Every structure is written in structure tokens, then in C-alpha cells.
Amino acid sequence: MAGGLRRLALALVRLALALALLSVAWVAAYRFVDPPATSLTLRDRLQGIPVMRQPVPLAAMSPALARAVIAAEDSRFCAHRGFDVEAIEAAIESNREGRRLRGASTISQQVAKNAFLWPGRTWLRKGLEAWFTIWLELLWPKARVMEVYLNLAEWDRGVYGAEAAAQRYFGKSAARLTRSEAARLAAILPSPIARNAARPGHFTARYARAIEKRMRVVETDGLDSCLRR
């Protein structure tokens, strides 16, 4: 009986190690290969929703777009190693005081979720997100993290990535986005189905103007320095 339990435990350890190594190899592969699909694109296809997605290199996107998402989503993107400890502490304090629940996910964490996992708030999913975040920060340069983020982000039902979003809302390539257009795209990311970058409502337009102001700080203070060539 004891020998059987030891064999079972050994088999489980080997399985866990194999899965861990496979996940690291998966992360390493995506440093060079664009993710062919995500849980969201698969969901849309299963529901019969046409998917617009055309991955392009970061160099083929306006630098304003990366500055806009850093300004809106993750001002310490170039400084942290996947987790923004200050933002996490601020979120914990805010939630403890009973204010509106706030998250503290970095762009790196969102890439881990979008590229490898599924939406959700379970402890299992958050634990896997942390695991993948650690490895993509170890194996990818920051420019690749941003590139994959911008190529996977959902900007409307069935619209994924900066190129598809630029065509959908402004009828142009992502390379030709202006500062204000980039800010409006960043402004709809928290709620891409309800908001419209081409015809923003009052709240979205105001938020986009605030993002555009922060973009100047991102540029002048070098908060996007890890992306500059």
C-alpha cells in the first residue's frame, strides 16, 4: 500500500514537472511566434462572430499607441518585472476601505492572461497568470511584451489587435494613428464592447483627453524608454 502511494506521488511530481517545462517552452515559443488564437477569439468563432485580427510588428504601430496604453494601464511598465507592487498595495488598501473594487494588473499580467489563459477571477487562474507572467518577463524583452499585448487586446466584439482596431474605428493602419486616436483606443480598453473610439461618449472622450495629457509625461519622463530603438 505504501509503495503504491509513493509511486502515485512520484508520478504526480513527474507530471507536474512535465507540465511546468511545457509551459515554459510555450512561453519561449511565443517570444518569436505570434499566438495563433486566444480564448476570446475562440469564443467568438464558436459563437459565429467574425474575427478581425492582423498581427503586426511593434515598429508598424504608431509609438503613440504604446504611450497611450502605458499612460492608461501601466505607468511603471518599463520599470517593473511583471508585477507592480505599489499598485497592488494601493488596490488592497482601496478594497479594504470599501471603495470601488480596483485591480492592479500590469500589461505583462494581461499578456499572460490573454495569450495563455482565459478570463476569470478564480485563484487557479490568478496563480497560473502569475506563473506565466514570471516566465514571459524572464524570456521576453519588454518590446515583445508590448507587441503581443497590442496585437491581442480586444477593441470590440470580434476586433483584436491594434491593426484591426485602427481599421475598424479610423479606417487607417495602426502606423498612422494620431495621438488623440491612440488615446481614444486606450480609453475604451477597460470596456471595449460598450465604448466606441470613433464616436466616444462624454465619459470616454474626457478619459481620452486625460490619457493624452499623461502621454506627454510618458514621453518626456522616458516611461516608454524600454520600447525606444
N, C-alpha and C positions, 0 to 999 in steps of 0.2 A: 504493500500500500504506500509506504513512504517513498519507495523507489519510483512508483508511478507518479506521485506528486512532484518529485524532483524532476522527472523527465518532462512533465507538463510545464513546470515553471521554466525549465531551460528552453523548451520550445517557444514559450511566450516571450522570453527575453530575446531569443533569436529573431522572432517575428517583429518585435518592437525595433530592434536594431536594423533589420532589413528595411522596414518602413521609414525609419529615420534617414538612412542612407539614400533611399529612393527619393525622399522629399528634398534632400539637399541636391541631388543630381537634377531634379526637376527645376529647382531654383537656378542652378548653374546653367541649364539649357536655355532658360528664358532670358538670360543675360544677352544672348545672341539671336534667339528666335522669338518672334512675336507670338504671344499666346493666340492660338487659333480660335478659341472660344472662351466664354466665361459662363458662370451660372446664369447671369442675366440674359445674355444673348441666347443661350439655350432655352431659357424660359420663354423668351419672345417667340422664337421659332416654333416651339411646341404649341404656342397659342395662335400661331398663324400670322404673327406680326412681322412684316418685312424688316430686316435688319440692315441699317446703313452703317458701314464701318470700313474705313480705309486707313490702315496704319501708315504713318509717315514718320521719317526721322525727326528728331527734335530740331535739327537745322532747317527743316522745311516748315517750321511753325514760327509765327511772329514771336520774338522774345517777350513781347508784351503779355502774351498769354501765360507763360511761366511766371512772370512777375505778378500777374493778377491772381493766380491761384496761391502763390506764396503769401501775398497780401491778405487774401481772404481765408485761407485754410491753414497755413502753417508757416508763420513768420520766421521760425527757427530752423527751417528745413535744411539749410546748409550747415548748421551748427550741431544738430543732434545726431545721434546714431540710431535713429528709428523711433525713439520714444522721447517725448517732450515732458520731462519730469515736472517742470514748473506748471505746464498746462494741466497735467494730471492732478497735481496738488490743488490747483485753483478749482478744478472741476469737482474734486472731492469736497472741498470746503463749501462751494456753492450748493452742491446737492445736500450736504449735511444741514445747511441752514434753511433748507426747504424751498429754495428758489427754484426756478425752472431748471429741469434736468439739462445738463450740458455734457457734451462729450469732450474728449481730448485726443482724438485720433489724429496722428500725423499723416502726411501724404504717403510715407512709407507703409504705415499700417493699412491705409486704404488700398495701396497696391497689393499688399499681401492678401487682403480680403477679396479684391476684385479678380486678381489673376489666379488664385489658388483655391479659394474657398467659396462660401455662399453667404448671403445676408442673414443676419440673425444676432441675437444677444445672449446666446447660451454661453455658459462657462467653457464648454468644449470648444466652441467656435472661437471665442476670445483667446483661449490658450493656444490653439493652432495658429491664430493670427500672430500672436507674439513669437511663436517658433519661426514662422516664415519670415516675419519682419527682421529678426536677428540675422537670418541667413542671407536675405537679399541685401541687407546693409553691409554684410561682410563680403559678399561676392560681386555686387554691382557697384559701379560708380554712381554718384548722385545724378549725373545727367541721364543715366539709363533709368533710374527710378522715376524721374520726372517724365521721361519719354513714354514709359509704359503707362504711367498714371494718366497722362493726357490722351493716350491712344485707347484707353479702356473706359474712361469716365462716361457715364450716361448723361446725355444732354436733352433727351426727350424720349418718349416711348419708341424704341427701335433705333435710336440715334446714338451711336457710340464713337467716341474719339473726336479729337479736335477738328480733323479734316471734314468729317461728316457734319459736325455741328456748324462749322463755318459755312459750308454749302447750304445747310438747312435753313439757317437764320439770316445769312447775309449774302448768299449767292456768290461766294468767293472762296479762294483757298485759305487755309489756315495761315499761310505765309504772309497774306495781305491784310490780316486783321489789324485794325487800328487800336489805340489804347482804350478808347471808350467801348469798342466792340468786345475786346478781351475782358474788360471789367464786367460787362453785362453777361458774358458767358460764365465768368466766375460767380456772379451773383445768383445765377439760377442753379448752381450745383447742389445746394442743400435740398432743393425741391424741384428737380428738373421736369417733372410731369406737370406740375401746377403753374410753373413760371415760364415766361416766354422772353427770350433775349431780344428778339426783333421788335416786340411790342410789350415792353415791360410795364407792369402796373406801377402805382405810386411807390409802394414799398421797395420793389425790385429796382426801380430807377434810382431811388435815394441810396439804396445799398450799393449799387454800381458806382455812383459818384463817390461814395466813401472809399470803395476799393480803389478807384482811380487815384485818389489822393494818397492812399497808402502805397500805391505802386511807385510813386516818386520817392518815397522813403526807401523802399526796397532797392531801387536803382542807386540812389545817392549814397546809401549806407552799405552797399555791397551785400545785401542779404541774399542776392542771387549769384554771388561770386563763384559758387561751385559749378555753375552752369555756363559761365563765360569762357569762350575759347580764345 
